[in-house]
Amino acid sequence: MNVGADCKPVDKNDAWEEIARIRQRLADLDAERMELERKLEALEQKLTSGSEAETPAFFDTPVTNNSQSIEKVELFRRLFGGRPDVFPVRWDNKKTGRSGYSPACSNEWAKGICGKPKVKCGECPHQAFIPPSEDIIEKHLRGGDARTGDFVAGVYPLLQDETCWFLAADFDKESWADDARALLGTCHVKGIAAALERSRSGNGGHVWVFFSEPVPARIARQMGAALITETMEKRPEIGFTSYDRFFPNQDTMPLGGFGNLIALPLQRKAREIGNSVFVDNVCFGVGSQP
C-alpha cells in the first residue's frame, strides 16, 4: 500500500505525552467539579438551615401591614441588597419614546461637568453617585413624589467584592408562569427561600432566591443553574424556553462597569395595575404600601 507524502509516522513519545496531558486535564476537571459540588452543598445547607444562630434577624421579625414604614423599608433593603454606593434609576424620554436606567448621580446633566452621552458613567471623572438610602427606597415604594413625578429604582446585584445578596432568575415569553412556578417548586422542595414576582410589564416574572449573607456570584449562579437543570429533569414537559438569564448576570465585575441591573419590585405605580408584585406565598411580609 502506498503512503501519501503528507502521512507521517506517529511519534509514540509525543502520543504518550499527549495522553498524559489529557488524563491530567481530566483529573483536574474532576477535582474542580468535586470542589464546586462541595461549595454548592455548603451553600444549600446555609440556605436550608433552621438554626437560630444562622437565621438572619429580619426573618425572625414579622413585618405586616400594620408595621411602621421604617420597618418595611429596612426589610426591603436587606432582602434586595445590592451595591451600597450607587443604584440605577429609570428614565423615560417622551420625545423619542425610549426608556432605560442610568446610575443616579447628583452631577447628572450638570453643565460643564456631566459628559453624557459621550462619556460613560463608569468612566466619568466627576462621579457623584447617590447611595440607595432609606429615603430612596421609600420613594420607590411610594412611586415618586409631587416634585419628581414617577420614580423607579433598580439595584446592581453584583457587589464590588463579586458577591451577592440574592439570585434572581428572569423569565419572559408566553410560558413564563409555568416555567417560573416549576423552578419555584424545586426551590421549595429543597427548602430554599424563594419568591415569585410578576415583572413590571406583566409579561414575565422573576424567581428571587435570598441569601442570609453575601455569597460569591459564581457559586450563586452555579447553584441557580443546578436548580434549573434539576427542574427540567424532574419535569421534562417544562421546556424552559422562557428562561432568559440570572441576576447577577456576571461572575466578576466588568472593568469600569457596575454589572447588570434589575428593577426593584413593588413600585407603587406598577402595583396599582397588578405588576411588580409577588404572586406566591413566600413574600416575607413585603408588599404593602409603606
Secondary structure, 3 states (H helix, E strand, C coil): CCCCCCCCCCCHHHHHHHHHHHHHHHHHHHHHHHHHHHHHHHHHHHHHCCCHHHCCHHHHCCCCCCCCHHHHHHHHHHHCCCCCCCCEEEEECCCCCCEEEEECECCCCCCCCCCCCCCCHHHCCCCCECCCCHHHHHHHHHCEECCCEECCEEECCCCCCCEEEEEEEEECCCCHHHHHHHHHHHHHHCCCCEEEEECCCCCCEEEEEEEEEEEEHHHHHHHHHHHHHHHHHHCCCCCCCCEEEEECCCCCCCCCCCCCCEECCCCHHHHCCCCCCECCCCCCCCCCCC
